[in-house]
Amino acid sequence: MQVKKILIGILLFLLLLITVQNLTVVEVKFLFWKLGINLLLVILLAFLIGNSVGWLLKSLYSRQKTAKPDQNLNKT
């Protein structure tokens, strides 16, 4: 139980450190839009989009892998 609290404390400290170091506002350009946004939000958004795409591809791949093979292919 004590180890768990220490690990949570370390992770919270690292999160605070990342937050403090990435408070600058950056300009994000996408096609015709320009947006001034906090760098931490850009990092977080890229992380969430990457995880979402990975989760989606994994679920599609596993669904395709577990699909039943076409029974008409076995008739020769």
C-alpha positions as CSV (number, residue, x, y, z in Angstrom):
1,M,0.0,0.0,0.0
2,Q,2.8,2.4,0.8
3,V,4.6,1.7,-2.5
4,K,1.4,2.5,-4.4
5,K,1.2,5.9,-2.6
6,I,4.8,6.7,-3.4
7,L,4.3,5.8,-7.1
8,I,1.2,8.0,-7.3
9,G,3.1,10.8,-5.7
10,I,6.0,10.5,-8.2
11,L,3.5,10.4,-11.1
12,L,1.7,13.5,-9.9
13,F,5.1,15.3,-9.4
14,L,6.1,14.4,-13.0
15,L,2.7,15.6,-14.3
16,L,3.2,18.9,-12.4
17,L,6.7,19.2,-13.8
18,I,5.4,18.6,-17.4
19,T,2.6,21.1,-16.9
20,V,4.9,23.9,-15.6
21,Q,7.5,23.4,-18.3
22,N,4.9,23.5,-21.2
23,L,2.8,26.5,-20.3
24,T,3.9,28.6,-23.3
25,V,1.4,29.4,-26.0
26,V,2.1,28.1,-29.5
27,E,0.5,28.8,-32.8
28,V,-1.1,25.8,-34.4
29,K,-1.7,26.1,-38.2
30,F,-4.1,23.7,-39.9
31,L,-5.1,24.4,-43.5
32,F,-6.5,28.0,-43.3
33,W,-6.9,28.2,-39.5
34,K,-4.4,29.6,-37.0
35,L,-5.0,28.9,-33.4
36,G,-3.0,30.0,-30.3
37,I,-3.1,27.2,-27.8
38,N,-1.2,26.0,-24.8
39,L,1.6,23.6,-25.6
40,L,0.5,21.2,-22.9
41,L,-2.9,21.0,-24.6
42,V,-1.3,20.3,-28.0
43,I,0.7,17.4,-26.4
44,L,-2.3,16.1,-24.6
45,L,-4.5,16.3,-27.7
46,A,-1.9,14.5,-29.8
47,F,-1.6,11.8,-27.2
48,L,-5.4,11.3,-27.0
49,I,-5.8,11.2,-30.8
50,G,-2.9,8.7,-31.1
51,N,-4.4,6.4,-28.4
52,S,-7.9,6.7,-30.0
53,V,-6.6,5.7,-33.5
54,G,-4.5,2.9,-32.0
55,W,-7.5,1.6,-30.0
56,L,-9.7,1.8,-33.1
57,L,-7.3,0.0,-35.3
58,K,-6.7,-2.7,-32.7
59,S,-10.5,-3.3,-32.3
60,L,-11.0,-3.4,-36.1
61,Y,-8.1,-5.8,-36.5
62,S,-9.2,-8.1,-33.7
63,R,-12.8,-8.1,-35.0
64,Q,-11.5,-9.0,-38.5
65,K,-9.3,-11.7,-37.0
66,T,-12.1,-13.3,-35.0
67,A,-14.6,-13.2,-37.9
68,K,-15.9,-16.5,-39.2
69,P,-14.3,-17.6,-42.4
70,D,-16.5,-17.6,-45.5
71,Q,-17.9,-21.1,-45.8
72,N,-18.3,-20.8,-49.6
73,L,-14.5,-20.8,-50.0
74,N,-14.2,-24.3,-48.6
75,K,-16.5,-25.8,-51.4
76,T,-14.2,-27.1,-54.2
